[in-house]
Amino acid sequence: MRKLIIVALILVLVVGVYWRMRAKPRPLSMAYVGEPSITLWATTAQVRQSIGEVHWGYPVEVLKRIGGQTQVRTVDGLVGWMDGHALLERASWDLEARLIAQAHTMPVQGTGRTKVFTNVRLEAGREAPRIYQLPGGVPVVVLGRAVADAPQATSATPGSKDESPKREDWLLISTPGANPGTRVGAPTGGASSDSQQANQDYLVTGNSAAQKPAGNSPGQAIPPLAGWVIGRFIDLDLPDTVRDYATSAGMRPVAWFVLNRVATPSGDKPEYLVAGAHGGEGQACDFSLLRAYTWGAKRQRYETAFVESDLCGYLPVRLDKQIASGDPEFRFNNMEENGVREDRVYTMHQTVVRRVHEAQPAKSSVPAKRITNPKSGGR
């Protein structure tokens, strides 16, 4: 009897060692969660049990794919099934990291808010990979503009005269905190380093202990990101008075800036520059109109101090101050009549805006719309 007990104990010990040291299923690839919140399920059956939850940016190992469902393993060893369409491949995740780094170095072209649920994509166009969906009312920073083909409605009369593809505006935006130097969960090397970093920075709930970074509540906080959105889904935060002036002039604002601030008895009054266009979206130029609004001390109201039309300007508009006088200065690329893009420079002295004709043309900068594909560094 004693021998049988010893043999049984040895068998149990061997099975235990084998169970602990058995090889884990080798992952097919590394991926990242591309939705604010995704449930992990025990099986793919219609009646199934929830075993946990993962959130945007969390790295997972892809183990198996069945139809639209994907089996994943978290850094804590939790294995479950989730919707495969909610995953970002490693290449897309790396591309987003580079896009954030680019966006961080670009001059701001205005601020605004999302009007409705808005898909953020890696490139301008509805077929580009989606990296996130912003809810309405989220503050964003506008960095650039591009155009892309819009979906074509099925024509009831084939062979109609107007068969040209429709174009729509796209804006390059970033959310608050999109700083590559402090971005959490950004790819830094192999899968192990990704997993270790993300396990510290993102929340995972399930059978393991949850870790919650400060200010990143599931379903509430918006992660630091940058990408392209449909332009008409963004409402620029123009001051009401300036918005009314632009609307009465038939101007569709594309970008806006604070050029200067003047002291008044009631406090400092900002003075604005607005870039826009007449007509609908999809135009080749980023803007065709410039208007400057300054504060009139005599009438105690904003006045239109400068108007220039017939432009073919391209973002970004870059603000600066003249070294000698300290007067505000702005410049941008414009397509001239000879078909060449040249850098135009303007200054504002008090309430007078005038163009400065430089002795030597400044080197043309690359407009924001040309960075739609950070993999190639531009088009």
C-alpha positions in Angstrom: 0.0 0.0 0.0 2.8 2.4 0.9 4.5 1.7 -2.5 1.2 2.5 -4.3 0.9 5.8 -2.4 4.5 6.8 -3.3 3.9 5.9 -7.0 0.7 8.0 -7.0 2.5 10.9 -5.4 5.3 10.7 -8.0 2.7 10.6 -10.9 0.9 13.6 -9.5 4.2 15.5 -9.2 5.2 14.6 -12.8 1.8 15.7 -14.1 2.1 18.9 -12.2 5.5 19.7 -13.5 4.4 18.9 -17.0 1.4 21.1 -16.7 3.4 24.0 -15.5 6.2 23.6 -18.1 4.1 22.6 -21.1 4.6 25.0 -24.1 2.0 27.7 -24.5 0.3 28.0 -27.9 2.6 29.9 -30.2 1.0 33.2 -31.2 0.3 34.0 -34.8 1.0 37.7 -34.4 0.9 40.7 -32.1 -2.0 43.1 -32.2 -3.5 46.0 -30.3 -7.1 46.7 -29.2 -8.6 49.4 -31.5 -11.8 50.1 -29.6 -12.5 51.9 -26.3 -13.6 48.7 -24.7 -13.9 45.1 -25.8 -15.3 42.1 -24.0 -13.3 38.8 -23.8 -15.5 35.7 -24.1 -14.8 32.1 -23.0 -16.0 30.6 -26.3 -17.4 31.6 -29.7 -20.8 30.1 -28.9 -23.9 32.3 -28.9 -24.5 31.5 -25.3 -21.2 32.3 -23.6 -19.5 33.7 -20.5 -17.6 37.0 -20.2 -14.2 36.4 -18.7 -12.7 39.9 -18.9 -12.4 43.3 -20.7 -9.6 45.0 -22.6 -9.3 48.6 -23.7 -7.8 50.7 -26.5 -4.1 50.2 -27.1 -3.8 47.1 -25.0 -1.4 44.6 -26.7 -2.6 41.0 -27.2 -1.2 37.9 -28.8 -3.3 36.5 -31.6 -3.7 32.7 -31.1 -6.5 31.6 -33.5 -9.0 33.1 -36.0 -12.4 31.6 -36.7 -14.5 33.7 -39.1 -14.8 37.2 -37.6 -13.7 36.0 -34.1 -10.2 36.0 -32.8 -8.7 34.2 -29.8 -6.2 36.3 -28.0 -4.0 36.1 -24.9 -3.3 39.1 -22.7 0.0 39.9 -21.0 -1.5 38.4 -17.8 -2.1 35.1 -19.5 -5.9 35.6 -19.9 -7.1 33.7 -23.0 -10.4 34.6 -24.6 -12.3 35.4 -27.8 -13.1 38.9 -29.2 -14.3 40.5 -32.4 -11.3 40.4 -34.7 -12.3 43.6 -36.5 -11.6 45.5 -33.2 -7.9 44.7 -33.5 -5.1 46.8 -35.0 -2.2 45.0 -36.6 1.3 45.8 -35.6 2.0 47.7 -38.8 -1.1 50.0 -38.3 -0.1 50.6 -34.6 3.5 51.6 -35.6 2.0 53.8 -38.3 -0.2 55.6 -35.8 2.8 56.1 -33.5 4.7 57.8 -36.3 1.7 59.9 -37.2 1.5 61.1 -33.6 5.2 62.0 -33.7 4.6 64.0 -36.9 1.5 65.7 -35.6 3.4 66.8 -32.5 5.8 68.9 -34.6 3.1 70.6 -36.8 1.7 74.1 -36.2 -1.9 74.2 -34.9 -4.4 75.4 -37.6 -7.3 75.8 -35.2 -9.3 74.0 -32.5 -12.7 72.5 -32.7 -14.9 69.7 -31.5 -16.5 66.6 -33.0 -20.1 67.0 -34.0 -21.1 63.3 -34.0 -19.4 59.9 -33.7 -16.3 60.3 -35.9 -14.0 57.6 -37.2 -10.3 58.5 -37.0 -8.3 56.9 -39.8 -4.6 56.5 -40.6 -4.9 58.2 -44.0 -7.5 60.5 -45.6 -10.2 58.4 -47.2 -13.0 56.1 -46.1 -11.1 52.9 -47.1 -8.1 53.7 -44.8 -7.7 51.7 -41.6 -9.7 53.0 -38.7 -7.8 53.5 -35.5 -10.5 54.9 -33.2 -14.1 56.3 -33.1 -14.5 59.6 -31.3 -17.8 60.4 -29.7 -19.4 63.8 -30.2 -18.2 66.8 -28.3 -14.5 65.8 -28.1 -12.1 68.7 -28.3 -9.5 68.3 -31.1 -6.6 70.2 -32.6 -6.7 70.8 -36.4 -3.3 70.3 -38.1 -3.9 69.9 -41.8 -6.3 69.3 -44.7 -6.6 66.8 -47.6 -9.2 65.7 -50.1 -10.3 62.2 -51.0 -13.0 60.6 -53.1 -16.4 60.5 -51.5 -18.7 57.4 -51.8 -20.7 57.6 -55.0 -24.5 57.3 -54.9 -26.0 54.8 -57.3 -27.2 56.8 -60.3 -30.8 56.3 -61.4 -29.9 57.2 -64.9 -26.7 55.6 -66.1 -24.7 57.6 -68.6 -25.8 60.9 -67.0 -23.7 64.0 -67.8 -22.2 64.4 -64.3 -20.1 61.3 -63.7 -17.1 63.0 -62.2 -16.1 61.6 -58.8 -17.2 63.6 -55.8 -14.5 64.8 -53.4 -14.7 65.6 -49.7 -12.6 67.4 -47.2 -10.5 65.5 -44.6 -8.8 67.1 -41.6 -5.7 65.9 -39.8 -6.5 66.2 -36.1 -5.0 65.2 -32.8 -6.5 64.8 -29.4 -5.2 66.5 -26.2 -2.1 64.7 -24.9 -1.0 63.4 -28.3 2.7 63.8 -27.3 5.1 61.2 -28.5 7.4 61.8 -25.6 4.8 60.8 -23.1 2.5 58.5 -25.0 1.7 55.4 -23.1 1.7 52.0 -24.8 3.7 53.2 -27.8 5.6 50.4 -29.5 9.2 50.4 -28.4 10.6 47.1 -29.5 9.7 43.5 -29.3 6.5 42.0 -28.1 7.8 41.5 -24.6 8.6 45.2 -24.1 5.3 46.2 -25.6 3.5 43.9 -23.2 5.4 45.1 -20.1 4.8 48.8 -20.9 1.1 48.4 -21.8 0.5 46.3 -18.7 1.6 49.3 -16.6 -0.4 51.9 -18.6 -3.7 50.3 -19.6 -6.6 48.8 -17.7 -7.4 45.1 -18.0 -10.2 43.5 -16.0 -10.7 39.8 -15.7 -9.4 37.0 -13.5 -6.2 39.0 -12.9 -5.7 42.2 -10.9 -6.7 45.4 -12.6 -4.3 48.3 -13.1 -5.8 51.7 -13.8 -3.7 54.6 -15.0 -4.6 58.0 -13.7 -7.1 59.9 -15.8 -7.9 56.9 -18.1 -11.3 55.7 -17.2 -12.8 53.2 -19.6 -15.5 54.8 -21.8 -14.6 58.3 -20.7 -11.0 59.3 -21.3 -9.9 59.8 -24.9 -6.4 58.3 -25.6 -3.7 60.4 -27.1 -4.0 59.9 -30.9 -3.7 61.6 -34.3 -5.4 60.8 -37.6 -7.7 61.9 -40.4 -11.4 62.6 -40.0 -14.1 63.8 -42.4 -13.9 67.6 -42.3 -17.7 68.3 -42.0 -17.7 66.3 -38.8 -15.6 68.9 -37.0 -17.1 72.2 -35.7 -14.3 74.8 -35.5 -14.3 76.7 -32.2 -14.5 80.2 -33.8 -15.6 83.0 -31.5 -19.2 83.8 -32.1 -18.6 87.3 -33.4 -15.9 86.1 -35.9 -18.1 83.2 -36.9 -21.0 85.7 -37.7 -18.7 87.9 -39.7 -17.4 84.9 -41.7 -20.9 83.6 -42.3 -22.2 87.0 -43.5 -19.3 87.2 -46.0 -20.2 83.7 -47.4 -17.0 82.3 -46.1 -16.5 78.6 -45.1 -13.7 78.7 -42.5 -11.0 76.1 -42.8 -8.5 77.4 -40.2 -8.3 80.2 -37.6 -5.6 81.8 -35.5 -5.1 84.5 -32.8 -2.8 87.0 -34.4 -2.4 89.5 -31.6 -3.9 90.8 -28.3 -4.6 94.4 -27.6 -5.1 95.9 -24.1 -8.4 97.6 -23.4 -10.0 98.9 -20.2 -12.2 95.7 -20.1 -9.2 93.4 -20.7 -7.1 92.0 -23.5 -9.0 91.5 -26.8 -7.6 88.9 -29.2 -7.4 89.7 -32.9 -8.0 87.0 -35.4 -7.0 85.6 -38.8 -9.4 83.3 -40.6 -8.6 81.2 -43.7 -11.5 79.8 -45.7 -13.2 79.4 -49.0 -16.3 80.0 -51.0 -18.4 77.1 -52.1 -18.4 73.4 -51.1 -15.8 71.0 -50.0 -13.4 69.0 -52.1 -11.6 72.0 -53.6 -8.0 71.6 -54.7 -6.7 74.6 -52.7 -6.9 74.4 -48.9 -8.2 78.0 -48.8 -8.9 80.9 -51.2 -9.8 83.7 -48.7 -8.1 85.4 -45.8 -9.7 87.8 -43.4 -8.3 89.6 -40.4 -10.5 90.9 -37.6 -9.1 93.5 -35.3 -10.6 95.3 -32.3 -11.8 98.8 -33.0 -11.2 101.0 -30.0 -13.4 103.8 -31.2 -16.5 101.7 -31.9 -15.7 99.1 -29.2 -16.3 96.2 -31.6 -14.5 93.8 -34.0 -13.9 95.1 -37.5 -12.7 93.6 -40.7 -9.2 95.0 -41.1 -8.0 92.9 -44.0 -9.4 90.9 -46.9 -7.6 89.0 -49.6 -9.3 86.7 -52.1 -8.4 84.9 -55.3 -5.8 82.9 -53.4 -4.9 79.2 -53.7 -3.3 78.7 -50.3 -2.1 75.6 -48.6 -1.9 74.7 -44.9 -0.1 75.1 -42.7 -0.3 78.8 -42.0 2.7 79.6 -39.8 2.6 82.4 -37.2 5.6 84.3 -35.9 6.7 87.8 -34.8 9.1 90.1 -36.6 12.4 90.4 -34.7 12.8 94.2 -35.1 9.3 95.4 -34.4 7.7 92.5 -32.6 4.7 92.8 -35.0 2.7 89.6 -35.7 3.7 87.8 -38.9 2.1 84.9 -40.8 3.1 83.0 -43.9 1.9 80.2 -46.1 2.4 78.5 -49.5 0.3 79.9 -52.4 0.0 78.6 -55.9 0.8 81.7 -58.0 -0.4 82.4 -61.6 2.8 80.9 -63.0 1.8 77.5 -61.5 4.6 77.6 -58.9 4.1 77.5 -55.1 5.7 80.4 -53.4 5.9 81.4 -49.7 3.8 84.5 -49.0 4.6 86.6 -45.9 2.3 89.1 -44.2 2.7 91.4 -41.2 0.2 93.3 -39.0 1.2 96.7 -37.6 -1.5 97.8 -35.2 -4.6 97.2 -37.4 -2.9 97.3 -40.8 -2.1 94.0 -42.5 0.2 94.1 -45.6 2.1 91.6 -47.6 5.9 91.6 -47.3 7.8 91.0 -50.6 11.0 89.3 -49.5 14.3 89.8 -51.3 14.7 86.1 -51.7 11.7 83.7 -51.7 11.6 81.5 -48.6 12.0 77.8 -49.1 8.5 76.3 -49.6 7.4 74.1 -46.7 5.6 70.8 -47.2 1.9 71.4 -46.7 0.2 69.2 -44.1 -2.0 67.5 -46.7 1.1 65.7 -48.1 1.8 63.6 -45.0 -1.2 61.3 -45.4 1.2 58.3 -45.4 3.9 58.6 -42.7 5.4 55.3 -44.0 6.7 57.0 -47.1 7.3 60.4 -45.5 4.8 62.1 -47.9 3.3 61.6 -51.3 
